[in-house]
């Protein structure tokens, strides 16, 4: 993610006003006040992904106020999902006051006044209301309420924000648009889940969100050799036929996808200097291959060499 602001690059007297200017243009206009300090420290980076925008924000003891006057000045008409990474975060909006802990999500609305306090780091997803695949109503019960970011669709959204912030954004326009679609689908899925309105999401958006849910579920279970397509289907309340059809739309089968991810994790561990002394059979078992012979045959078929030869060449190249 490209860094667009760092308070280190400004005189102490100018850092807060510079932050106010950059966040006004990139997010929305707000009034800012320091809390218990005379020196502001913070950093801000942002990227546009198709219709949505993601930002990484770090700040020190800052109160952020959005008034009716500032809404009239400029309103992006966005819903904001803030994933708390560290430090205390509190927001008051719509007569609700929500303190959030790390790994929780806070939802707030650019079109309503709010008063917030933060000291730490958060990832922000801005979603234009008009970009959502269904008409959102009944939001009052979600606004300024902490939502779980460690389970269900909230976990998927949190993992997506964390991964994209970590990996950066030196991608093509097509990549950005694709990631924007993913973010939009996940945001819609979180809202629909908490509003009990999943059926209102268009079928294609539901299918994309379901695919992401299944991928995340399987990734967490790759080390279990007993994981079967039937178990995956049952965990997501769909038929085995529907599961196979979903993966066929992505040009593969559920079984082939699981095998390829397991093999790729094994390949990475075999090339990792930190795993040099780990027996090959232990690495294979770690990723769901309990029988060494089966693993060797699958690895050779995928990469054209045996696991031991691949490890030897990888470590030779590292010196």
C-alpha positions in Angstrom: 0.0 0.0 0.0 1.4 3.4 -1.0 2.1 5.6 2.0 0.6 9.1 1.5 1.2 10.6 4.9 3.6 10.2 7.8 3.8 12.8 10.6 7.6 12.3 10.7 7.8 14.3 7.6 6.2 17.4 9.1 7.1 19.8 11.9 5.3 19.0 15.1 3.2 22.1 14.8 2.0 21.2 11.4 1.4 17.5 11.6 -2.2 17.6 12.8 -3.3 20.1 10.2 -1.6 18.1 7.5 -3.4 14.9 8.7 -6.7 16.8 8.7 -6.1 17.9 5.1 -5.1 14.5 3.7 -8.0 12.7 5.5 -10.5 15.4 4.4 -9.6 14.7 0.7 -9.2 11.0 1.0 -12.0 10.1 3.4 -14.3 12.9 4.6 -14.0 16.3 6.3 -13.8 16.1 10.1 -12.8 18.3 13.1 -9.8 16.9 15.0 -8.7 17.4 18.5 -5.7 16.0 20.4 -6.4 14.2 23.7 -3.9 14.4 26.5 -1.0 15.4 24.2 0.3 18.4 22.2 2.0 16.3 19.6 0.3 14.3 16.9 1.8 11.1 15.5 0.2 9.2 12.7 0.4 7.7 9.3 -2.1 7.1 6.5 -2.1 5.1 3.3 -5.0 4.5 0.9 -5.9 2.8 -2.3 -9.0 2.8 -4.6 -10.2 -0.7 -5.6 -12.9 -0.2 -8.2 -16.0 1.2 -6.4 -14.5 0.9 -2.9 -11.5 2.4 -1.0 -9.3 0.9 1.6 -7.0 2.8 4.0 -4.5 2.0 6.7 -4.5 4.5 9.5 -2.4 4.9 12.6 -2.8 7.7 15.1 -2.1 8.9 18.6 -4.9 9.9 21.0 -7.1 11.6 18.6 -10.7 12.8 18.8 -12.5 12.9 15.4 -15.8 14.8 15.1 -18.1 15.0 12.1 -20.8 17.6 12.4 -23.9 18.4 10.3 -22.1 21.4 8.9 -19.2 19.2 7.6 -21.7 16.7 6.2 -23.2 19.6 4.2 -19.8 20.6 3.0 -19.0 17.1 1.6 -20.6 13.7 2.0 -19.2 10.7 0.1 -22.4 8.8 1.1 -20.4 5.8 2.2 -20.7 3.1 4.9 -17.4 2.8 6.7 -16.1 -0.5 8.1 -13.2 0.0 10.5 -11.2 -3.1 11.5 -9.4 -2.3 14.8 -5.9 -3.5 14.8 -4.6 -2.1 18.0 -5.4 0.4 20.8 -8.8 1.7 22.1 -11.4 2.9 19.6 -14.7 4.4 20.5 -17.4 5.9 18.2 -20.7 7.6 19.0 -23.3 7.8 16.3 -27.0 7.4 16.0 -27.3 7.5 19.8 -25.1 4.5 20.2 -21.7 4.4 21.8 -19.4 1.6 20.7 -16.0 0.8 22.2 -14.2 -1.8 20.0 -11.4 -4.1 20.7 -8.7 -5.4 18.3 -10.1 -7.8 15.7 -13.6 -6.2 16.0 -15.3 -4.2 13.2 -17.0 -0.9 13.7 -19.7 0.3 11.2 -20.5 4.0 10.8 -22.1 6.2 8.3 -20.5 9.3 6.6 -24.0 10.8 6.2 -24.6 11.0 10.0 -22.8 13.1 12.6 -20.4 11.1 14.8 -17.8 11.6 17.6 -14.9 9.2 17.8 -11.8 8.6 19.8 -8.9 6.4 18.7 -5.3 5.7 19.8 -3.7 2.9 17.7 -4.2 1.5 14.3 -7.2 0.5 12.1 -8.0 -0.6 8.6 -10.9 1.2 6.9 -13.1 0.1 4.1 -15.3 2.8 2.5 -18.3 1.4 0.6 -20.6 3.7 -1.4 -24.2 3.0 -0.5 -25.2 3.0 -4.2 -22.6 0.3 -5.0 -24.1 -2.3 -2.6 -26.0 -5.1 -4.4 -29.1 -4.6 -2.3 -31.0 -1.7 -0.7 -29.8 -1.3 2.8 -32.4 -0.5 5.5 -32.5 -1.3 9.1 -28.9 -0.2 9.6 -29.7 1.5 12.9 -29.2 -1.7 14.8 -25.7 -2.1 13.3 -24.4 1.5 13.3 -21.8 2.1 16.0 -22.1 -1.5 17.3 -19.0 -3.6 17.5 -19.2 -6.6 15.1 -17.1 -9.7 15.3 -14.1 -9.8 13.0 -13.0 -13.2 14.0 -15.9 -15.4 12.9 -18.3 -15.8 9.9 -18.3 -13.3 7.1 -16.8 -10.7 9.5 -13.7 -12.8 9.7 -13.5 -13.0 5.9 -13.7 -9.3 5.6 -11.1 -8.8 8.3 -8.8 -11.2 6.6 -9.3 -9.5 3.3 -8.5 -6.1 4.7 -5.4 -7.4 6.5 -4.1 -9.3 3.5 -4.5 -6.4 1.1 -2.9 -3.9 3.5 0.0 -6.3 3.9 0.5 -7.2 0.3 0.3 -3.6 -1.1 -1.3 -2.3 -4.2 1.2 -2.3 -7.1 -1.4 -4.1 -9.3 -3.0 -3.5 -12.6 -6.3 -1.7 -13.0 -8.0 -5.1 -13.6 -6.6 -6.5 -10.4 -7.8 -3.4 -8.4 -11.3 -3.9 -9.9 -11.3 -7.6 -9.1 -10.3 -6.9 -5.5 -13.0 -4.1 -5.3 -15.6 -6.7 -6.3 -14.4 -9.1 -3.6 -14.5 -6.3 -1.0 -18.0 -5.3 -2.0 -19.3 -8.8 -1.9 -17.8 -9.3 1.6 -19.2 -6.1 2.9 -22.6 -6.9 1.5 -22.4 -10.4 3.1 -21.5 -9.0 6.5 -24.5 -6.5 6.4 -26.9 -9.2 5.1 -25.9 -11.7 7.8 -26.4 -9.3 10.6 -29.6 -7.9 9.1 -31.0 -11.4 8.3 -31.4 -10.4 4.7 -29.1 -12.8 2.9 -31.8 -13.8 0.4 -32.0 -10.2 -0.9 -28.4 -10.3 -2.2 -28.2 -11.0 -5.9 -27.4 -14.6 -6.8 -24.0 -13.8 -8.4 -22.9 -11.8 -5.3 -24.0 -14.6 -3.0 -22.1 -17.2 -5.0 -18.9 -15.2 -4.9 -19.2 -14.7 -1.2 -20.0 -18.4 -0.7 -16.9 -19.3 -2.7 -14.8 -17.1 -0.5 -16.3 -18.6 2.6 -15.5 -22.1 1.4 -11.9 -21.2 0.4 -11.3 -19.7 3.8 -12.8 -22.8 5.5 -10.7 -25.2 3.5 -7.5 -23.1 4.1 -8.0 -23.5 7.8 -8.5 -27.2 7.5 -5.8 -28.2 5.0 -3.8 -30.1 7.6 -6.7 -32.5 8.2 -6.3 -35.5 6.0 -9.9 -36.5 6.8 -11.3 -33.3 5.2 -13.7 -34.4 2.4 -15.8 -32.5 -0.1 -18.9 -33.9 1.7 -17.8 -32.3 4.9 -17.1 -29.0 3.2 -20.6 -29.0 1.6 -22.3 -29.9 4.9 -20.4 -27.1 6.8 -21.8 -24.6 4.3 -25.4 -26.0 4.1 -25.2 -26.9 0.4 -25.4 -30.1 -1.6 -22.3 -31.9 -2.8 -23.5 -31.3 -6.3 -23.8 -27.5 -5.7 -20.2 -27.6 -4.3 -18.8 -29.3 -7.4 -20.7 -26.9 -9.7 -19.3 -23.9 -7.8 -15.7 -25.0 -8.3 -16.4 -26.0 -11.9 -17.2 -22.3 -12.5 -13.7 -21.5 -11.4 -12.2 -24.1 -13.7 -11.3 -26.8 -11.2 -12.8 -29.3 -8.8 -12.9 -29.1 -5.0 -10.6 -32.1 -4.7 -8.1 -30.8 -7.1 -8.1 -27.4 -5.4 -7.5 -28.9 -2.0 -4.7 -31.1 -3.3 -3.0 -28.2 -5.1 -3.1 -25.9 -2.0 -1.7 -28.7 0.2 1.1 -29.3 -2.3 1.9 -25.6 -2.6 2.3 -25.3 1.2 4.5 -28.4 1.2 6.7 -26.9 -1.6 7.0 -23.6 0.4 8.1 -25.4 3.5 10.6 -27.6 1.7 12.3 -24.5 0.3 12.2 -22.7 3.7 15.6 -22.6 5.4 13.9 -22.6 8.8 12.4 -26.0 7.9 15.7 -27.5 6.7 15.8 -30.0 9.6 12.1 -31.0 9.5 11.7 -34.4 8.0 9.9 -34.5 4.6 7.3 -36.9 5.9 6.5 -34.5 8.8 6.0 -31.6 6.4 3.7 -33.8 4.3 1.7 -34.9 7.3 1.4 -31.2 8.4 -0.4 -30.4 5.2 -2.7 -33.4 5.0 -0.5 -36.2 3.4 -0.3 -38.9 6.0 1.2 -41.5 3.6 4.8 -40.5 2.4 4.4 -42.6 -0.8 1.2 -40.8 -1.8 2.8 -37.4 -1.2 5.9 -38.2 -3.2 3.8 -39.3 -6.2 1.6 -36.3 -6.0 4.5 -33.9 -5.6 6.4 -35.4 -8.6 3.2 -35.2 -10.7 2.7 -31.5 -9.8 6.4 -30.3 -9.9 8.3 -32.8 -12.0 10.7 -33.8 -9.3 10.8 -35.6 -6.0 10.4 -33.7 -2.7 13.9 -34.5 -1.6 15.4 -33.3 -4.9 13.4 -30.1 -4.8 14.5 -29.4 -1.3 18.2 -30.1 -2.2 18.1 -27.7 -5.1 16.2 -25.0 -3.2 18.8 -25.0 -0.4 21.7 -25.1 -2.8 20.4 -22.0 -4.5 20.2 -20.3 -1.1 23.9 -21.0 -0.5 
